[in-house]
């Protein structure tokens, strides 16, 4: 298992879209974390979102770059 999966929980890259289903961008990181948790995202991934150095994400690309996904 690689380091990202160890920190974020085991998930496949295509699942990120599943975890962000129903998100209206831009979105605050706390709201995004809540939606992702509801959609079944691993706790480690939700923690990465909550720990991001921004208050709001403009789109999924920014989410990926800010969280190292």
HTML snippet that shows the backbone in 3Dmol.js (N, CA, C, O; Angstrom):
<script src="https://3Dmol.org/build/3Dmol-min.js"></script>
<div id="view" style="width:600px;height:400px;position:relative"></div>
<script>
const pdb = `
ATOM      1  N   UNK A   1       0.854  -1.178   0.000  1.00  0.00           N
ATOM      2  CA  UNK A   1       0.000   0.000   0.000  1.00  0.00           C
ATOM      3  C   UNK A   1       0.898   1.239   0.000  1.00  0.00           C
ATOM      4  O   UNK A   1       1.867   1.282   0.758  1.00  0.00           O
ATOM      5  N   UNK A   2       0.611   2.234  -0.815  1.00  0.00           N
ATOM      6  CA  UNK A   2       1.465   3.407  -0.857  1.00  0.00           C
ATOM      7  C   UNK A   2       1.125   4.380   0.274  1.00  0.00           C
ATOM      8  O   UNK A   2       0.124   4.220   0.972  1.00  0.00           O
ATOM      9  N   UNK A   3       1.974   5.381   0.435  1.00  0.00           N
ATOM     10  CA  UNK A   3       1.826   6.318   1.556  1.00  0.00           C
ATOM     11  C   UNK A   3       0.495   7.060   1.521  1.00  0.00           C
ATOM     12  O   UNK A   3      -0.125   7.249   2.568  1.00  0.00           O
ATOM     13  N   UNK A   4       0.044   7.483   0.349  1.00  0.00           N
ATOM     14  CA  UNK A   4      -1.234   8.193   0.242  1.00  0.00           C
ATOM     15  C   UNK A   4      -2.367   7.333   0.770  1.00  0.00           C
ATOM     16  O   UNK A   4      -3.195   7.808   1.547  1.00  0.00           O
ATOM     17  N   UNK A   5      -2.413   6.085   0.361  1.00  0.00           N
ATOM     18  CA  UNK A   5      -3.479   5.207   0.830  1.00  0.00           C
ATOM     19  C   UNK A   5      -3.371   4.943   2.321  1.00  0.00           C
ATOM     20  O   UNK A   5      -4.392   4.790   2.991  1.00  0.00           O
ATOM     21  N   UNK A   6      -2.158   4.885   2.856  1.00  0.00           N
ATOM     22  CA  UNK A   6      -1.996   4.694   4.292  1.00  0.00           C
ATOM     23  C   UNK A   6      -2.563   5.883   5.055  1.00  0.00           C
ATOM     24  O   UNK A   6      -3.194   5.704   6.096  1.00  0.00           O
ATOM     25  N   UNK A   7      -2.346   7.092   4.552  1.00  0.00           N
ATOM     26  CA  UNK A   7      -2.806   8.295   5.233  1.00  0.00           C
ATOM     27  C   UNK A   7      -4.284   8.561   4.996  1.00  0.00           C
ATOM     28  O   UNK A   7      -4.972   9.058   5.889  1.00  0.00           O
ATOM     29  N   UNK A   8      -4.775   8.245   3.828  1.00  0.00           N
ATOM     30  CA  UNK A   8      -6.125   8.639   3.436  1.00  0.00           C
ATOM     31  C   UNK A   8      -7.135   7.511   3.520  1.00  0.00           C
ATOM     32  O   UNK A   8      -8.330   7.740   3.333  1.00  0.00           O
ATOM     33  N   UNK A   9      -6.686   6.315   3.792  1.00  0.00           N
ATOM     34  CA  UNK A   9      -7.577   5.167   3.722  1.00  0.00           C
ATOM     35  C   UNK A   9      -7.483   4.608   2.318  1.00  0.00           C
ATOM     36  O   UNK A   9      -7.102   5.320   1.388  1.00  0.00           O
ATOM     37  N   UNK A  10      -7.820   3.365   2.157  1.00  0.00           N
ATOM     38  CA  UNK A  10      -7.685   2.727   0.863  1.00  0.00           C
ATOM     39  C   UNK A  10      -8.845   3.096  -0.047  1.00  0.00           C
ATOM     40  O   UNK A  10     -10.002   2.811   0.263  1.00  0.00           O
ATOM     41  N   UNK A  11      -8.534   3.725  -1.161  1.00  0.00           N
ATOM     42  CA  UNK A  11      -9.549   4.039  -2.159  1.00  0.00           C
ATOM     43  C   UNK A  11      -8.884   4.160  -3.513  1.00  0.00           C
ATOM     44  O   UNK A  11      -7.684   4.416  -3.608  1.00  0.00           O
ATOM     45  N   UNK A  12      -9.666   3.977  -4.553  1.00  0.00           N
ATOM     46  CA  UNK A  12      -9.174   4.089  -5.918  1.00  0.00           C
ATOM     47  C   UNK A  12      -9.407   5.515  -6.398  1.00  0.00           C
ATOM     48  O   UNK A  12     -10.379   6.148  -5.985  1.00  0.00           O
ATOM     49  N   UNK A  13      -8.530   6.037  -7.268  1.00  0.00           N
ATOM     50  CA  UNK A  13      -8.670   7.409  -7.739  1.00  0.00           C
ATOM     51  C   UNK A  13     -10.059   7.746  -8.278  1.00  0.00           C
ATOM     52  O   UNK A  13     -10.550   8.851  -8.045  1.00  0.00           O
ATOM     53  N   UNK A  14     -10.698   6.830  -8.986  1.00  0.00           N
ATOM     54  CA  UNK A  14     -12.030   7.086  -9.531  1.00  0.00           C
ATOM     55  C   UNK A  14     -13.095   7.264  -8.467  1.00  0.00           C
ATOM     56  O   UNK A  14     -14.161   7.819  -8.731  1.00  0.00           O
ATOM     57  N   UNK A  15     -12.804   6.789  -7.257  1.00  0.00           N
ATOM     58  CA  UNK A  15     -13.778   6.908  -6.179  1.00  0.00           C
ATOM     59  C   UNK A  15     -13.907   8.332  -5.659  1.00  0.00           C
ATOM     60  O   UNK A  15     -14.907   8.664  -5.023  1.00  0.00           O
ATOM     61  N   UNK A  16     -12.918   9.178  -5.917  1.00  0.00           N
ATOM     62  CA  UNK A  16     -13.003  10.562  -5.454  1.00  0.00           C
ATOM     63  C   UNK A  16     -14.259  11.224  -5.995  1.00  0.00           C
ATOM     64  O   UNK A  16     -14.915  11.987  -5.286  1.00  0.00           O
ATOM     65  N   UNK A  17     -14.597  10.937  -7.243  1.00  0.00           N
ATOM     66  CA  UNK A  17     -15.807  11.491  -7.834  1.00  0.00           C
ATOM     67  C   UNK A  17     -17.046  10.999  -7.077  1.00  0.00           C
ATOM     68  O   UNK A  17     -17.996  11.756  -6.876  1.00  0.00           O
ATOM     69  N   UNK A  18     -17.031   9.744  -6.663  1.00  0.00           N
ATOM     70  CA  UNK A  18     -18.136   9.195  -5.867  1.00  0.00           C
ATOM     71  C   UNK A  18     -18.238   9.923  -4.527  1.00  0.00           C
ATOM     72  O   UNK A  18     -19.333  10.266  -4.081  1.00  0.00           O
ATOM     73  N   UNK A  19     -17.097  10.153  -3.893  1.00  0.00           N
ATOM     74  CA  UNK A  19     -17.093  10.798  -2.586  1.00  0.00           C
ATOM     75  C   UNK A  19     -17.542  12.255  -2.657  1.00  0.00           C
ATOM     76  O   UNK A  19     -18.038  12.797  -1.669  1.00  0.00           O
ATOM     77  N   UNK A  20     -17.371  12.899  -3.823  1.00  0.00           N
ATOM     78  CA  UNK A  20     -17.766  14.303  -3.968  1.00  0.00           C
ATOM     79  C   UNK A  20     -19.098  14.459  -4.699  1.00  0.00           C
ATOM     80  O   UNK A  20     -19.472  15.567  -5.086  1.00  0.00           O
ATOM     81  N   UNK A  21     -19.806  13.361  -4.887  1.00  0.00           N
ATOM     82  CA  UNK A  21     -21.113  13.418  -5.557  1.00  0.00           C
ATOM     83  C   UNK A  21     -22.055  14.335  -4.773  1.00  0.00           C
ATOM     84  O   UNK A  21     -22.166  14.231  -3.551  1.00  0.00           O
ATOM     85  N   UNK A  22     -22.727  15.228  -5.492  1.00  0.00           N
ATOM     86  CA  UNK A  22     -23.677  16.143  -4.870  1.00  0.00           C
ATOM     87  C   UNK A  22     -23.070  17.456  -4.413  1.00  0.00           C
ATOM     88  O   UNK A  22     -23.770  18.307  -3.864  1.00  0.00           O
ATOM     89  N   UNK A  23     -21.771  17.630  -4.634  1.00  0.00           N
ATOM     90  CA  UNK A  23     -21.095  18.862  -4.221  1.00  0.00           C
ATOM     91  C   UNK A  23     -21.371  19.965  -5.230  1.00  0.00           C
ATOM     92  O   UNK A  23     -21.268  19.755  -6.439  1.00  0.00           O
ATOM     93  N   UNK A  24     -21.723  21.140  -4.726  1.00  0.00           N
ATOM     94  CA  UNK A  24     -21.854  22.341  -5.558  1.00  0.00           C
ATOM     95  C   UNK A  24     -20.621  23.196  -5.302  1.00  0.00           C
ATOM     96  O   UNK A  24     -20.444  23.758  -4.222  1.00  0.00           O
ATOM     97  N   UNK A  25     -19.772  23.279  -6.324  1.00  0.00           N
ATOM     98  CA  UNK A  25     -18.523  24.040  -6.205  1.00  0.00           C
ATOM     99  C   UNK A  25     -18.785  25.513  -6.451  1.00  0.00           C
ATOM    100  O   UNK A  25     -19.656  25.826  -7.262  1.00  0.00           O
ATOM    101  N   UNK A  26     -18.098  26.428  -5.813  1.00  0.00           N
ATOM    102  CA  UNK A  26     -17.146  26.226  -4.725  1.00  0.00           C
ATOM    103  C   UNK A  26     -17.859  25.812  -3.445  1.00  0.00           C
ATOM    104  O   UNK A  26     -19.060  26.023  -3.283  1.00  0.00           O
ATOM    105  N   UNK A  27     -17.083  25.215  -2.536  1.00  0.00           N
ATOM    106  CA  UNK A  27     -17.650  24.712  -1.286  1.00  0.00           C
ATOM    107  C   UNK A  27     -16.623  24.852  -0.164  1.00  0.00           C
ATOM    108  O   UNK A  27     -15.427  24.654  -0.377  1.00  0.00           O
ATOM    109  N   UNK A  28     -17.097  25.190   1.017  1.00  0.00           N
ATOM    110  CA  UNK A  28     -16.233  25.277   2.188  1.00  0.00           C
ATOM    111  C   UNK A  28     -15.724  23.902   2.578  1.00  0.00           C
ATOM    112  O   UNK A  28     -16.388  22.892   2.347  1.00  0.00           O
ATOM    113  N   UNK A  29     -14.538  23.876   3.173  1.00  0.00           N
ATOM    114  CA  UNK A  29     -13.931  22.575   3.474  1.00  0.00           C
ATOM    115  C   UNK A  29     -14.729  21.780   4.500  1.00  0.00           C
ATOM    116  O   UNK A  29     -14.755  20.552   4.422  1.00  0.00           O
ATOM    117  N   UNK A  30     -15.384  22.436   5.463  1.00  0.00           N
ATOM    118  CA  UNK A  30     -16.176  21.693   6.447  1.00  0.00           C
ATOM    119  C   UNK A  30     -17.404  21.062   5.803  1.00  0.00           C
ATOM    120  O   UNK A  30     -17.753  19.921   6.104  1.00  0.00           O
ATOM    121  N   UNK A  31     -18.058  21.810   4.911  1.00  0.00           N
ATOM    122  CA  UNK A  31     -19.216  21.261   4.195  1.00  0.00           C
ATOM    123  C   UNK A  31     -18.787  20.124   3.273  1.00  0.00           C
ATOM    124  O   UNK A  31     -19.470  19.104   3.171  1.00  0.00           O
ATOM    125  N   UNK A  32     -17.654  20.307   2.606  1.00  0.00           N
ATOM    126  CA  UNK A  32     -17.137  19.261   1.725  1.00  0.00           C
ATOM    127  C   UNK A  32     -16.807  18.000   2.523  1.00  0.00           C
ATOM    128  O   UNK A  32     -17.145  16.891   2.109  1.00  0.00           O
ATOM    129  N   UNK A  33     -16.155  18.172   3.651  1.00  0.00           N
ATOM    130  CA  UNK A  33     -15.807  17.018   4.486  1.00  0.00           C
ATOM    131  C   UNK A  33     -17.061  16.265   4.919  1.00  0.00           C
ATOM    132  O   UNK A  33     -17.070  15.034   4.931  1.00  0.00           O
ATOM    133  N   UNK A  34     -18.118  16.992   5.275  1.00  0.00           N
ATOM    134  CA  UNK A  34     -19.366  16.353   5.706  1.00  0.00           C
ATOM    135  C   UNK A  34     -19.994  15.550   4.568  1.00  0.00           C
ATOM    136  O   UNK A  34     -20.464  14.432   4.783  1.00  0.00           O
ATOM    137  N   UNK A  35     -20.005  16.116   3.359  1.00  0.00           N
ATOM    138  CA  UNK A  35     -20.574  15.411   2.205  1.00  0.00           C
ATOM    139  C   UNK A  35     -19.745  14.172   1.881  1.00  0.00           C
ATOM    140  O   UNK A  35     -20.291  13.100   1.617  1.00  0.00           O
ATOM    141  N   UNK A  36     -18.429  14.327   1.903  1.00  0.00           N
ATOM    142  CA  UNK A  36     -17.563  13.194   1.589  1.00  0.00           C
ATOM    143  C   UNK A  36     -17.752  12.067   2.607  1.00  0.00           C
ATOM    144  O   UNK A  36     -17.790  10.894   2.235  1.00  0.00           O
ATOM    145  N   UNK A  37     -17.869  12.417   3.873  1.00  0.00           N
ATOM    146  CA  UNK A  37     -18.088  11.403   4.911  1.00  0.00           C
ATOM    147  C   UNK A  37     -19.418  10.691   4.677  1.00  0.00           C
ATOM    148  O   UNK A  37     -19.505   9.469   4.791  1.00  0.00           O
ATOM    149  N   UNK A  38     -20.457  11.469   4.348  1.00  0.00           N
ATOM    150  CA  UNK A  38     -21.778  10.898   4.060  1.00  0.00           C
ATOM    151  C   UNK A  38     -21.712   9.945   2.865  1.00  0.00           C
ATOM    152  O   UNK A  38     -22.424   8.942   2.821  1.00  0.00           O
ATOM    153  N   UNK A  39     -20.846  10.272   1.891  1.00  0.00           N
ATOM    154  CA  UNK A  39     -20.708   9.459   0.680  1.00  0.00           C
ATOM    155  C   UNK A  39     -19.742   8.288   0.856  1.00  0.00           C
ATOM    156  O   UNK A  39     -19.440   7.589  -0.112  1.00  0.00           O
ATOM    157  N   UNK A  40     -19.255   8.066   2.074  1.00  0.00           N
ATOM    158  CA  UNK A  40     -18.439   6.891   2.349  1.00  0.00           C
ATOM    159  C   UNK A  40     -16.940   7.052   2.221  1.00  0.00           C
ATOM    160  O   UNK A  40     -16.219   6.057   2.144  1.00  0.00           O
ATOM    161  N   UNK A  41     -16.450   8.291   2.195  1.00  0.00           N
ATOM    162  CA  UNK A  41     -15.004   8.504   2.093  1.00  0.00           C
ATOM    163  C   UNK A  41     -14.302   8.001   3.352  1.00  0.00           C
ATOM    164  O   UNK A  41     -14.850   8.100   4.449  1.00  0.00           O
ATOM    165  N   UNK A  42     -13.093   7.461   3.201  1.00  0.00           N
ATOM    166  CA  UNK A  42     -12.331   7.019   4.372  1.00  0.00           C
ATOM    167  C   UNK A  42     -12.049   8.191   5.313  1.00  0.00           C
ATOM    168  O   UNK A  42     -11.896   9.328   4.866  1.00  0.00           O
ATOM    169  N   UNK A  43     -11.981   7.913   6.606  1.00  0.00           N
ATOM    170  CA  UNK A  43     -11.743   8.965   7.595  1.00  0.00           C
ATOM    171  C   UNK A  43     -10.449   9.725   7.328  1.00  0.00           C
ATOM    172  O   UNK A  43     -10.388  10.937   7.533  1.00  0.00           O
ATOM    173  N   UNK A  44      -9.415   9.020   6.871  1.00  0.00           N
ATOM    174  CA  UNK A  44      -8.149   9.680   6.581  1.00  0.00           C
ATOM    175  C   UNK A  44      -8.265  10.703   5.469  1.00  0.00           C
ATOM    176  O   UNK A  44      -7.619  11.749   5.516  1.00  0.00           O
ATOM    177  N   UNK A  45      -9.078  10.414   4.476  1.00  0.00           N
ATOM    178  CA  UNK A  45      -9.296  11.352   3.379  1.00  0.00           C
ATOM    179  C   UNK A  45     -10.084  12.562   3.864  1.00  0.00           C
ATOM    180  O   UNK A  45      -9.765  13.696   3.507  1.00  0.00           O
ATOM    181  N   UNK A  46     -11.102  12.329   4.668  1.00  0.00           N
ATOM    182  CA  UNK A  46     -11.895  13.427   5.237  1.00  0.00           C
ATOM    183  C   UNK A  46     -10.985  14.319   6.087  1.00  0.00           C
ATOM    184  O   UNK A  46     -11.112  15.543   6.049  1.00  0.00           O
ATOM    185  N   UNK A  47     -10.084  13.727   6.839  1.00  0.00           N
ATOM    186  CA  UNK A  47      -9.143  14.490   7.666  1.00  0.00           C
ATOM    187  C   UNK A  47      -8.221  15.352   6.815  1.00  0.00           C
ATOM    188  O   UNK A  47      -7.898  16.477   7.197  1.00  0.00           O
ATOM    189  N   UNK A  48      -7.791  14.831   5.657  1.00  0.00           N
ATOM    190  CA  UNK A  48      -6.950  15.623   4.752  1.00  0.00           C
ATOM    191  C   UNK A  48      -7.698  16.856   4.256  1.00  0.00           C
ATOM    192  O   UNK A  48      -7.110  17.930   4.135  1.00  0.00           O
ATOM    193  N   UNK A  49      -8.992  16.709   3.969  1.00  0.00           N
ATOM    194  CA  UNK A  49      -9.806  17.844   3.525  1.00  0.00           C
ATOM    195  C   UNK A  49      -9.908  18.864   4.656  1.00  0.00           C
ATOM    196  O   UNK A  49      -9.720  20.061   4.437  1.00  0.00           O
ATOM    197  N   UNK A  50     -10.203  18.397   5.847  1.00  0.00           N
ATOM    198  CA  UNK A  50     -10.352  19.292   6.991  1.00  0.00           C
ATOM    199  C   UNK A  50      -9.048  19.993   7.342  1.00  0.00           C
ATOM    200  O   UNK A  50      -9.065  21.106   7.867  1.00  0.00           O
ATOM    201  N   UNK A  51      -7.925  19.356   7.057  1.00  0.00           N
ATOM    202  CA  UNK A  51      -6.633  19.937   7.376  1.00  0.00           C
ATOM    203  C   UNK A  51      -6.023  20.772   6.261  1.00  0.00           C
ATOM    204  O   UNK A  51      -4.898  21.254   6.397  1.00  0.00           O
ATOM    205  N   UNK A  52      -6.743  20.950   5.169  1.00  0.00           N
ATOM    206  CA  UNK A  52      -6.218  21.729   4.036  1.00  0.00           C
ATOM    207  C   UNK A  52      -5.988  23.179   4.447  1.00  0.00           C
ATOM    208  O   UNK A  52      -6.639  23.693   5.357  1.00  0.00           O
ATOM    209  N   UNK A  53      -5.050  23.830   3.760  1.00  0.00           N
ATOM    210  CA  UNK A  53      -4.680  25.203   4.094  1.00  0.00           C
ATOM    211  C   UNK A  53      -5.572  26.252   3.431  1.00  0.00           C
ATOM    212  O   UNK A  53      -5.160  27.402   3.274  1.00  0.00           O
ATOM    213  N   UNK A  54      -6.768  25.873   3.048  1.00  0.00           N
ATOM    214  CA  UNK A  54      -7.752  26.799   2.478  1.00  0.00           C
ATOM    215  C   UNK A  54      -9.077  26.594   3.201  1.00  0.00           C
ATOM    216  O   UNK A  54      -9.319  25.539   3.788  1.00  0.00           O
ATOM    217  N   UNK A  55      -9.930  27.611   3.152  1.00  0.00           N
ATOM    218  CA  UNK A  55     -11.255  27.496   3.762  1.00  0.00           C
ATOM    219  C   UNK A  55     -12.291  26.995   2.771  1.00  0.00           C
ATOM    220  O   UNK A  55     -13.345  26.489   3.158  1.00  0.00           O
ATOM    221  N   UNK A  56     -11.981  27.142   1.479  1.00  0.00           N
ATOM    222  CA  UNK A  56     -12.945  26.806   0.434  1.00  0.00           C
ATOM    223  C   UNK A  56     -12.213  26.209  -0.760  1.00  0.00           C
ATOM    224  O   UNK A  56     -11.096  26.614  -1.083  1.00  0.00           O
ATOM    225  N   UNK A  57     -12.854  25.242  -1.411  1.00  0.00           N
ATOM    226  CA  UNK A  57     -12.328  24.635  -2.634  1.00  0.00           C
ATOM    227  C   UNK A  57     -13.170  25.111  -3.808  1.00  0.00           C
ATOM    228  O   UNK A  57     -14.399  25.103  -3.743  1.00  0.00           O
ATOM    229  N   UNK A  58     -12.497  25.529  -4.893  1.00  0.00           N
ATOM    230  CA  UNK A  58     -13.191  26.031  -6.075  1.00  0.00           C
ATOM    231  C   UNK A  58     -13.720  24.905  -6.958  1.00  0.00           C
ATOM    232  O   UNK A  58     -14.762  25.049  -7.599  1.00  0.00           O
ATOM    233  N   UNK A  59     -12.998  23.781  -6.991  1.00  0.00           N
ATOM    234  CA  UNK A  59     -13.390  22.653  -7.838  1.00  0.00           C
ATOM    235  C   UNK A  59     -12.615  21.408  -7.409  1.00  0.00           C
ATOM    236  O   UNK A  59     -11.779  21.459  -6.506  1.00  0.00           O
ATOM    237  N   UNK A  60     -12.908  20.296  -8.072  1.00  0.00           N
ATOM    238  CA  UNK A  60     -12.270  19.030  -7.709  1.00  0.00           C
ATOM    239  C   UNK A  60     -10.770  19.063  -7.983  1.00  0.00           C
ATOM    240  O   UNK A  60     -10.003  18.419  -7.267  1.00  0.00           O
ATOM    241  N   UNK A  61     -10.341  19.793  -8.995  1.00  0.00           N
ATOM    242  CA  UNK A  61      -8.909  19.900  -9.276  1.00  0.00           C
ATOM    243  C   UNK A  61      -8.173  20.566  -8.119  1.00  0.00           C
ATOM    244  O   UNK A  61      -7.089  20.128  -7.731  1.00  0.00           O
ATOM    245  N   UNK A  62      -8.769  21.636  -7.562  1.00  0.00           N
ATOM    246  CA  UNK A  62      -8.141  22.293  -6.413  1.00  0.00           C
ATOM    247  C   UNK A  62      -8.133  21.352  -5.209  1.00  0.00           C
ATOM    248  O   UNK A  62      -7.152  21.304  -4.466  1.00  0.00           O
ATOM    249  N   UNK A  63      -9.203  20.618  -5.015  1.00  0.00           N
ATOM    250  CA  UNK A  63      -9.256  19.633  -3.930  1.00  0.00           C
ATOM    251  C   UNK A  63      -8.086  18.665  -4.053  1.00  0.00           C
ATOM    252  O   UNK A  63      -7.397  18.390  -3.071  1.00  0.00           O
ATOM    253  N   UNK A  64      -7.866  18.155  -5.241  1.00  0.00           N
ATOM    254  CA  UNK A  64      -6.797  17.187  -5.461  1.00  0.00           C
ATOM    255  C   UNK A  64      -5.422  17.809  -5.219  1.00  0.00           C
ATOM    256  O   UNK A  64      -4.566  17.182  -4.593  1.00  0.00           O
ATOM    257  N   UNK A  65      -5.200  19.020  -5.700  1.00  0.00           N
ATOM    258  CA  UNK A  65      -3.882  19.632  -5.543  1.00  0.00           C
ATOM    259  C   UNK A  65      -3.620  20.054  -4.100  1.00  0.00           C
ATOM    260  O   UNK A  65      -2.494  19.921  -3.620  1.00  0.00           O
ATOM    261  N   UNK A  66      -4.616  20.553  -3.410  1.00  0.00           N
ATOM    262  CA  UNK A  66      -4.432  21.021  -2.027  1.00  0.00           C
ATOM    263  C   UNK A  66      -4.291  19.886  -1.023  1.00  0.00           C
ATOM    264  O   UNK A  66      -3.721  20.076   0.052  1.00  0.00           O
ATOM    265  N   UNK A  67      -4.800  18.719  -1.362  1.00  0.00           N
ATOM    266  CA  UNK A  67      -4.738  17.588  -0.435  1.00  0.00           C
ATOM    267  C   UNK A  67      -3.725  16.535  -0.873  1.00  0.00           C
ATOM    268  O   UNK A  67      -3.538  15.530  -0.188  1.00  0.00           O
ATOM    269  N   UNK A  68      -3.076  16.760  -2.003  1.00  0.00           N
ATOM    270  CA  UNK A  68      -2.065  15.822  -2.477  1.00  0.00           C
ATOM    271  C   UNK A  68      -2.622  14.540  -3.063  1.00  0.00           C
ATOM    272  O   UNK A  68      -1.945  13.512  -3.073  1.00  0.00           O
ATOM    273  N   UNK A  69      -3.849  14.594  -3.551  1.00  0.00           N
ATOM    274  CA  UNK A  69      -4.476  13.395  -4.122  1.00  0.00           C
ATOM    275  C   UNK A  69      -4.114  13.236  -5.581  1.00  0.00           C
ATOM    276  O   UNK A  69      -4.551  12.283  -6.226  1.00  0.00           O
TER     277      UNK A  69
END
`;
const viewer = $3Dmol.createViewer("view");
viewer.addModel(pdb, "pdb");
viewer.setStyle({}, {cartoon: {color: "spectrum"}});
viewer.zoomTo();
viewer.render();
</script>
